[in-house]
Amino acid sequence: MSAPLFLVESLPATDSLTLGGPEGHHAATVQRLRVGEELLLADGRGGTATAVVTAVGRGSLELDVTSRGYADAPVPRLVVVQGIAKGDRGELAVQAMTEVGVDEIVPWAASRSVAQWRGDRGVRAREKWVGTAREAAKQARRPWLPVVAGAPDESTARVARRIAGAAAAFVLHEEAEARLTTEDLPEGGEIVLVVGPEGGIAPAELDAFAEAGARPVRLGPSVLRTSTAGVAALTVLATRLHRW
């Protein structure tokens, strides 16, 4: 089994450190790491360090850093505009998309979204997405932590502007003729992928995105749930971009 990864605000400048706080508690109390075991530290911005446990405290570990590294940010960036879904479907989508390599997730207040992120409720819902992405990145041993955009969500107009500035943009739609497996992909910039909510993408939204430069595409004959469509599309893109 590969060494577990823990996220820190910044990597240590010295070769020894104390891992405390929530990450230290998780490492010492939940995962029960012991002296001599190896772990990874990451700052979520590409920086990594390998360390060995030298002592275990109550909710903390003493570590010696044995190596350091840096992973360049993937190019092109994969950005998924995810229509806000009801219940835990949005969080399931965030978790799976993070594991397969999404670089940014944009919560979208689609007209057919059953759930609405208003006021404090919206702030709390977005923070759940942030926490879900963080934990999924740790599980996947990702050196780059995905960004969750929105304050707390994004409107259709703002999504259209994001599409207009992208190197390529695609809208998953069950009635599209084009397939994501055969579309031309850029070598750099951003690829924006739009995933609708449970009720689908409204015609006016589809028109707005197409006018901004997005191309409607489909994955195959099946109609996928909002919680699985994004991860399926990212799998296609990751394979075609040779990330996998």
N, C-alpha and C positions, 0 to 999 in steps of 0.2 A: 504493500500500500504506500502511495506517495505521502510525503510529509504534509500535515495540515497547514493551512494558510490562515494568518491572522492579519487584520488590517490595522494600521497605525497612522496617526496624523502625519508623521514624518519619520523617515528611517534614521536610526541612531548614527551620530557622527563618530562615536567611539566603538570599540570592539566588545564592549560589555554593556548590558542594560537590564533594567527591570521591566518586565511586561506586567502591568497592572490594569486597573479599571475593568470594564466589562470583558475585554479580550483576555486579560490575565485570569479573571475568574473562570471564563469558559475553558481556557487551556488547562488550568490547574485543578478546577473542581469538577467540571463537566467531562472533559476529555481525559482527565487524570494523567497528563503527561508526566513523565518521571525523568530523573537525572540520566543524562546520556542520550535521550531521545532528541530527534531533529525536527525542526519546524521551519516554516517560511514566514517572513514578514513582508508585507507589501504596503505601499502608500496609496494605492489606487490610481496612481498616475504613471505607472510603468516601472517604478523603482522597486527592487526586491532585495532581500537579504536572507541568507540561510543561517540559522543559528542552532546551537545545541544547548539543552537545558543543563545548567550547572547546579541549581538548587531550586527547591519547591517551597514556596511559602503559603500562607493562607490567602488564597485568591490571587496569587502572583507567582511569576517565575523569574529566576535569574538566568540570563542567557549570555552566551559568548557567540559573537558573529564570526562565522567561518568563511563566508563569501558574499559578494554583492553582485547585483546585475541590473540591467535595464532592458526593458522590452519596448521597442518602438510602437507607437500607436498604429493599429491596423489601417490600411489604406486600400480602397476607399472606406469611409465611415458608413456604417449601416445604421440608419435611423428609422425606427418604426413609429408611425403615428397610430396609436392604439385607441380605438373608440372605447369610451368608458362603458364597462359592463356591470351588470348587477351582481350582487353577492361576491363570492371570492373568485369569479372567473377572471377578472382583471389581474389579480395577484397571481393566479396560476399562469397566466400569459407572461407576466413580467418574470416570474421565476424561470420558466422554460426558455424564454428568449434570451435571458442573461446567460444561462448555461450554454447555449449554442453560439453566443458571440455578438449579441446586439451591442452597439456602441452608445445609442441614445434612445430613450423611450419618451414619446410625447403624448401625454394624456389628452384626448380630443373629446370635446363636448359636442358630439354628433347630435343631430336633430332627433334621431331615433334611439338615443341612449336612454334606457329606462332609468338608470341612476343619474342623479344630478349632483355635481360637486359644488355646493353653495356654502358660503360662509365658513365657519369653523369645521363643519363636516367635510368640506372639500379639502381643507388643509390637512385634516387627520387622514383622509383617504389617500392623499398624495404621499404623506409620510409613510403610510403602509407600503406603498409601491417602492419608496426609497429603501426602506428596511428590507423588503423582500429582495430587491436587486442586490443589496449589500450581502445578505446571507447567501444568495445563490452564487455570487461572484466568489465568495470564500470557498464554497463547496466545489466549484469548478476550477479553483486555483488560478483565477484570472488576475494578472497584474494590473489591468485597467478596470476601474469600477465604472459601470455604465452610468451615464447622466440621465436623470429623470427631470424633464423640462416642466414648464407650466407653473402658474402661480394662482391656483393650483392646476388649472387645465388650460387648453388652448382652443380658441374659436376656429370655425371653418375658415374665416378670412385670414387669420394668422397662419393656419396650416397651408393655405394657398400661397401665401408669401414665401413660406419655407420651401415649398415645392418649386417656386419660380427661381429660387437661388441654388437649387440642387444640380448636380451633374446629371442625375437621372432620377426619375420618380415613377412609381408604379402604384396603381390602386387595385387591390384584389377585388374582383367582381365576378360573380358566377355566370354572367351573361357575356363576358368578354370573349373575343375570338383569339386574341394573341395569348401566348403562353410564356410564363416567366422563364421557362427553361430555354427559350430560344431568343429572347430579347438581347440586344446589344448592351453591354455593361461598360461603364467608364473605368479608366485606370486610376483615377484619383477623385478628389472631392467627396461629395455625399451622395449616397443612394437613399432616397426616401421611399418608404413602403407604407402605404395606408391600409389599415385593417378596420373594417366597420364594426359597429356594435351588434348585439343580437338581432336587431331589426333590419340590419343591412344599411347600406349607404343610400341616402335619398337622391333622386334624380338631380335636384338642384346642386347638391354637394358634388356629385360626380361631374356635372358640367363645370363647376367652379374649379375643380382640380384639373380637369382636362384642359381648360382654358389657360391654367397656370403652367401647363407643360407635362402633366402626369399622363401616363398611358395605362388604360385599364388592361389587366391581365388576369389569367386564371391559372390554377395549378394543375387541374385535371377535371374529371367528370364529377367528383364528389364536392359537396358543399360542406366546408369545415366550420366548426364552431369558432367564435371569436377568440376563444382561449387557445385554440390550436392552429389557426390559420397563419398567424405571424411566425410561429416557430417553424412551421412547415416551409414557409417561404424563405426564412433565413437559412434553413438547411440547404435549400436549392442555391441560394446566393453564396453561402460559405463554400460549397463544393465547386461552384463555377469560378469563384475567385481564388481557388486553391488555398483557402484558409485551412481546409481539412485535407 
